[in-house]
């Protein structure tokens, strides 16, 4: 039977986790953290939205999901799971029947890492928003000629090479391996790698178009690991210019009590940039000296010592940009003495939110783990961790390391939760630990990926999570 279940983060939650005073419009269209369980126990014919069941028709066959029901949850669970030992597996014939029943009208269903791909061909696509997860895997719904693999870059000639130490499937990618690939491409192909995306089963390398001498000669396999390529820099959706905010999308531009600020309130650059930029507040931290700050998205704020406003330039100045942390896109904001800041995000209508007190162990994050954020532009969102990205730091940058690490997340391809301005949002895991800060979403229309700055860069600088 179909039953509505709660998806409850296992973290300890605070007693007074507040709701937003104004729900962003993308969050109004579906239950943010709800799930639906689909089981063959109850059998009846499916029916359309307006069609009443006919008494002359006898119930038969596997129950099919009502289109409205399918669009009312973020997670679709079954009596089976398509993840085994942390890796995706192909469904059995019986499981395929159930999946087709869950997605009536679809023409093909299969597992193509890292997604469960449901393709509708020339048939009408289901009503949006679509679930983010199905049967334990991130769900990707497509139609027509759309192919998720096209979103993961292009392939080249059948060329195999080796580096040492090698990339090993289903394990973390070491910096030594990345450096070895970088040097090999530079010396053998006169091509600079500017980004490395590791999906634990394959590589996607970012290259500057003018740097590649002959794209057709670049390797297809590195030590038995498939390689694809995309051109850098990625087109991205970042901060929201005030003058471009759509009038038909409601954002939570509430002026909250300055003694009760928290992750997920709207921040503004005011007039410190040519155009006012709107972003999302992050977490409260303390450095080694005990000085306290909140985090923000560096690219959406003015220079150091510039004022920071909430919710916009017509609101209140709540702080000043104290520091920008190099290429991480993290800014530290000193709050005004009149402000207080908790580390408990706004809660969903169905769920309380955790009080974030510690950094997540980066090695404990596993493929397909749930992640969460709550921004004033899209509301609460659930997503999946699917990979890791390493961006090459320019040689003249002040950072000592050569690569900056980000996590790659997938929030589904059938909703509008990742609105411009969400950058800076706190991203946490089931345990309520900080994973990182939302950075940007690429502009791919088929399979949009989101990128977050890994929080460990702050932990490495001796910062601790503390309210103000």
N, C-alpha and C positions, 0 to 999 in steps of 0.2 A: 504494500500500500504506500501511498504518498503521505508523508508526515512532515510537518514543519519542526525543525529542531533549532536549538540555539547553538551558536558557535562561540564557545566561551574561552577566551584566553586564560591560560592556567596561572597567570600571575596574581599576586595579592593586589586587590584593588582598594582604592581609597573610599572612605565612607561618604564623601561629599562631591564625588565627581560630577560636575555640572553638564547639562546639555548646552548646546549653542543657543543663543537667543534668536538667531536667524539661521535657518537651514539653507545652505547653498543649493541652488536649483538642481545640479546633477545628482545630489544625494536624495532628492525627493522622489526619484523615479523608481527606486528599489530599496529593499531592506539591506543596509550596508553589511551587516555581519550575520545574516541568516543563512540557513542551509535547508535543502530539501532532500529527503531520502526517497529513493526510487527502488521499489521491490516488486517482483512478479506475483506476490501472494494474492493481491486483489486483481481480478480480471474484468475488464469492461471495455467497450468501444470508446475510442476517442471521439471528441466532438469539437466543433469550432466554437468561437467565442459566443456567437449569437444563436447557435443551434441547440434546441432542447432535445434530450434523448428521446428517441421514438419507442413507445411501448411495444411496438411490433417487432423490434429488433432484439434478438437475444444477446446478452453480453457474451462475448467470446474473444479469444486472443489475449495478448499481453496488453496491459493498460498502457496508454500513451499519455505523455505529459501535455496538459492543457497549455497553449501558448502563453497565456497570462501567468500561469503558475511557473513556467520556465523562466520568465523574466523577473520573478519576484525574489530571487535569491542569488547569492554570490557563489555558493558551493552546492554542487549536485553530487550526492553520495549514493553508492550502490551497495549491494551485498558482497561485492568484490572490490579489489583495489588493483590498479594497473601499475603499481610500483612494487618491485621486489628487491629487497636488499639495497634500497636506494637508487635502483636503476629502473627505467621503464620497461615494461614487457608488453607483448602483443596479446590482445584479448582472444579468448576461446570463441568457438562458433556460437555457443549459448550466450556468452557475454556480448558478442556482436549484436545478436538479436535484441538484447535488452537496450543496448546503446542506440540502435535504430528506433526502438520504441520511444526512447527518451527524446530523440531528435527526429520526429516525423517529417518526411519530405526530403531528408538528406540523401545524397546519392552515394557517398562513400565516407567511411570512418576508419581511421587508422592511427597508429602511434608513429609520429615522426619527431624524434627528440628535438626540443624538450616539450612538445605539445601532444595533446590528443587532438588530432585534426578532424573536424567535421565539415565536410564539403557538400554544398547544396547544388553544385553545377548551375544549371539555368533555372532552378526552382527558386521560389520566393524564400528569402531568408526569414528566420523567426523574428518576432518582435524584440526590439532592444529595450532595456539592457540585457546582455547575456551573462550567464554565470562565468566566473573566473576559473573555477576548478570543476572537473568532472572525473569521477573514478580515481581520485588521487593525483591527477595530472593537470597542469595548466591547460585550459581549453582554448582552442583557436577555431573560430567558425569563419568559413570563407565561401565564396560563390564565384561563378563565372571562371575567368582565367587566373584568379588570384592563387598564388602558391606561397605558403609561409617560407619555404626555402629561399625564395627570391629576396626576402627581407634580410636574410643572413649573408648577403654578399654574393659575389660571383666566383665561379671556378675558373681554372686555367688548364693548361696542357697536363698530360699524364706524366708528371715529373716527381720522382721520389728522392728525398734527401734525408740526411741524418744530422743531428746535433747531439752534443754531450754537455751536460746531462740531458736525457731525452724527456719530452712530455709523456706522461703516463696517464692513460685513460682512468677516469673515476677517482683521481687523486688531485690534490692541490698542485697548482703550477708554481714552481720555484722561480725566484728572481734570477738565479743562476741560469736556468733554462731560457728565460726571456732574454737575458743578456747574450747568451750564445746564439739565439735566433737573430737578434738585432745585428750582431757582428757578421754572421753568415750572410744575411741579406745585403748588408752594406758592402762587403768585400766581393761576394760572388755575383750579385745582381745590381750593384750600385743603386740600391733602393733602401730608403729609410723607412723603418717601421715607426709609426707615431702612436699606435695603440694596439694592444693585444687583448682580445676577448676570449675567455676560456670558459667553455660550456661543459668541461670535464669529459666530453666525448669527442669534441672537435674544436678547432681553432678558427677564429675570424681575425684576420690581421688588417689593421687600418694603415693605409699608405697615402701619401700625398701624390696626386695624379702626376705632377710634373717631376716627381722624384723617380718614378718607375721608368726604366729604359724600355723594356719590352714586357708588358703584362703577360703576354702569352707564354713566356718562358718561366714564370714564377712557379714554385713547387705546388703540387696538389696534395702531397703527403709529406709529413715530417715524422719519422720514426713510427710509421703505421697509424699516425693521427691525421685525419682529414683536415685540409686547410681551405678556407674560403677568404675572400678579400672584400673590403669596402673602401670607398674613397673618403678620406678625412679632409676637413672636419665634418662631423655629422651635422646635418640640419637638425635644429633643436627648438623645443618650446621651453622658454625660461620665464623670466619675470614678466609681469603684466604692465605694459605702459598704461598709465592712467587714461590717456586720451583714446586708447583702443579697447577699453573694457566694454564688452558687448552689453547693450542695454537690455537684451532679452535673457541674460543670465544673472541670477541673483547671487551675490557674494555676501559673506558675513562681514559687513563693514560696521558692525556694532562697536561703539566705544565702550569697552569693558571697564569695570572698576579698576583703577590703577593699583589698588591694594590686592587685586585678585587676578593678575595677569598669569598666563600659562602658555604652554606650547600650542600653536595653532591660531594665534591672533594675527590680524593683519598688520603688516609693517609698511611704512612709506619712507621713501628717500626724500620727500619734500622737494625743495627747489635745488638740492645739492647736485642733481644731475640735470642735463638738458630737458629731459622729460621725467615727470614724476613716475617712479617705479614702485609697484606694489609686490610684496613678497610675504613670506610666512615666518613667524617667530619660531625659534628652536628651543634649546634646553638651557637651563641655568647651570653654570659651572664655576669652579674655583681653581685658580692656578696655584703653583707651589708656594707663592707668597701670601695666599689667602685672599687675594683680590677676586671679586666675583663679577661675572659677566653673563649675558645671554648670547646665544649664537644667532646668526642671520646669514643670508645668502649674500656673499661679498659683491657679486655682480649687480645686485639690485639695490645697493646702498652707495652713498657718496664716499669720498675719500676719508681718511682718518681725521677725526675731530668734527666730522659732519654730523648734524643732528639726525635723529631717527624719530619718526612720528608713528602714532597709532590712533585710528586705523588708517588715516590718510593725512595729507598736509593740512586739512581743515580741522584735524583733531588735536591731540595733545603731543608735545614732545616728551618722549619717555626715556630717551637716552642719547648717547653719542657713540659714534664708531671709534673704538679704542685701538683696534688692531685688525689687519687683514693677513690671514695666514697663507701667504704665497699662492701657489697654484691650487690649493685645496678648495677654493671658493667659499671658505668659511670665514666669516667676520665675527669678531668679539665686540659686543656692545655693552658699554657701561650704563647701567640704569640710573635714572634720577633717584634721589633719596626718597622721593614721595611714592616710589613704586615698589611693589612686592611681586615675587614671581615663584609659582610652584612648578614642580615637574610632573604634574598630573594632567595629561591631555583631556580635552572634552570627551565626554562619553557618547556612545551611540545610543539611540532610543531603546535598544534591546540589551545593551551590554555596558557595564562600567568599564573604565579605563584603568590601566595600571599606573601606579606611581613609579616613575622610572628612577632607579637609584644606582644602577651600575651599567658598565659597558658589557656588551655581549662578547662572548668568547668567539673570535672570528673562525676558529677551527671547529666550533660546535654547530655552526650554521650549515645545514645540509640542503641538497637539492630538493626543491618543492616545499620547503618549509614555508609556513604562512608568515607574512609580514603585514604590518598595519601602519597607516598614517591618517591624520585628520587635519585637513587644511581648510581655511576660510573660503576657498575657491571651489573645491569639489566635495567637501565633507569627508566623512569617514570612508576609507577604502581598504580592501584586503587584496593582497597580491602574493606572488610566489617568487622565491629566490631561485634564479635559474643559472647564474654565472657570475664571473668576476672579470673586471676590466682593469687594465693597467695602461695609464697614459704616460708617454715619455715626457719627462721634465726637461725643459730647454737647458742647454749646457750653461747658460749664463744666469740661471735662476739661483736663488740663495739656498735652496734645499740641498741637503747632503745626499739624499737618495736619488736614484736615476728614474724611478717610476712612482707614480701616485696611484693608489689602489681605489677602485670603486666597486660596488656591488651592482649586478644587473638584475632588475626586477621586472615582473610582468603583472600588470594590473588588468589584464583582459583586453580584448580588441572589440568589445561591444558595449562600452560605456564611456562617459565623458568625465570621469573623476579627476584625471590628471590635467587640470586647467592651468593656463599660464598664471604664474604667481604662486604655485604650490612649492616652488623651490625654497629651501630652508626648512621644510617640514621635518619633524622628528619621525624616524622610522624605527619601529620596535618589533620584537619577535614575541612568540607565544609566552615566553617567560617574563615578558615585560622589560627586557633589557634593551639598551640602545644599540641599534645596528649602525645607524648613520643618519645623514641628512639628505633629503631629496634634492637632486641637482637639476636634472632635466629629463625630458622625454624626447626621443627622436620623432621625426615627423612621418615615419612610415605609416601608411594608411591600413596595411594588412595586418602587420604584427608590430605594434609600437612597443619598444622597450624603454624602461625607465632606468636612470642611473643615479646612484646615491654615493656620496662621499663616505667611505668607511670611517667610523668613529674612532678607530684605533689610533688615528693620527693625533687625536687629542690626548688619548691615554698615554701615548708615547712621549708627550710633552709634559707629563706629570699632572694633568688636570683631573679633577674629581667632580662627580655630579653632586651638586648641592643647591638647594633652593635659596632664593634671596628674600 
